């Protein structure tokens, strides 16, 4: 095929592709409404977290993780970097315990944390933060609120 003919065919194909990209809309992202805590959870040294029903509802993309989540929380702080960052919204499956090594939402003396469960401690992923030792707190004031299953 002559070079001139190739150039003409490529130009024509590009023009058709441009028309299609303008005419064919992107598929709409399906959204899901989920309850979102008005309180933030700390990825640091603790953030007050109430047991009251201070929730709003937000729309998030409909994903398999989002459908499994019972609620979501916003992270405040940097102790879970490089996996979770300040301002991230995490999806949480409500449950009373997580397995060792899993990331969960914990409440200690009224403060909420997102941390890795270490059996007798909570572990930050950012090595600038010390572990939170359960022995330093009243065991009746420590509880797990759920398993982090994803991020919005």
Long-range contacts (C-beta under 8 A, 24 or more apart in sequence): 29-61, 29-62, 30-61, 30-62, 31-59, 31-60, 31-61, 31-62, 32-59, 32-60, 32-61, 32-62, 32-66, 32-67, 33-57, 33-58, 33-59, 34-58, 34-60, 34-66, 34-69, 34-71, 34-72, 34-91, 35-70, 35-71, 35-72, 36-71, 36-72, 36-73, 36-74, 36-89, 37-71, 37-72, 37-73, 37-74, 39-73, 39-112, 40-73, 40-74, 40-75, 40-76, 40-112, 41-73, 41-74, 41-75, 41-76, 41-90, 41-105, 41-112, 41-113, 41-114, 42-75, 42-76, 42-77, 42-79, 42-111, 42-112, 42-113, 42-114, 43-75, 43-76, 43-77, 43-78, 43-79, 43-80, 43-81, 43-84, 43-86, 43-113, 43-114, 43-115, 43-124, 44-76, 44-77, 44-78, 44-79, 44-129, 45-77, 45-79, 45-129, 46-108, 46-111, 46-112, 46-113, 47-76, 47-77, 47-111, 47-112, 47-113, 48-110, 48-111, 48-112, 49-107, 49-110, 49-111, 49-112, 50-110, 58-89, 60-89, 60-91, 60-152, 61-152, 63-150, 65-91, 65-149, 65-150, 66-91, 66-150, 66-152, 68-93, 68-149, 69-93, 69-149, 69-150, 70-94, 70-146, 71-146, 72-152, 73-105, 73-112, 73-114, 75-114, 78-126, 79-115, 79-124, 79-125, 79-126, 79-128, 79-129, 80-114, 80-115, 80-124, 80-125, 80-126, 81-125, 81-126, 82-125, 82-126, 83-125, 84-114, 84-125, 84-148, 84-151, 88-151, 88-152, 89-151, 89-152, 90-114, 90-148, 90-150, 90-151, 90-152, 91-148, 91-149, 91-150, 91-151, 91-152, 92-145, 92-146, 92-147, 92-148, 92-149, 93-146, 93-147, 93-149, 94-145, 94-146, 95-144, 95-146, 95-147, 96-143, 96-144, 97-144, 98-144, 98-146, 98-147, 102-147, 102-148, 103-147, 103-148, 104-144, 104-145, 104-146, 104-147, 104-148, 105-144, 105-145, 105-146, 105-147, 105-148, 106-142, 106-143, 106-144, 106-145, 107-142, 107-143, 107-145, 108-132, 108-137, 108-141, 108-142, 109-137, 109-138, 109-141, 110-141, 112-145, 114-148, 117-144
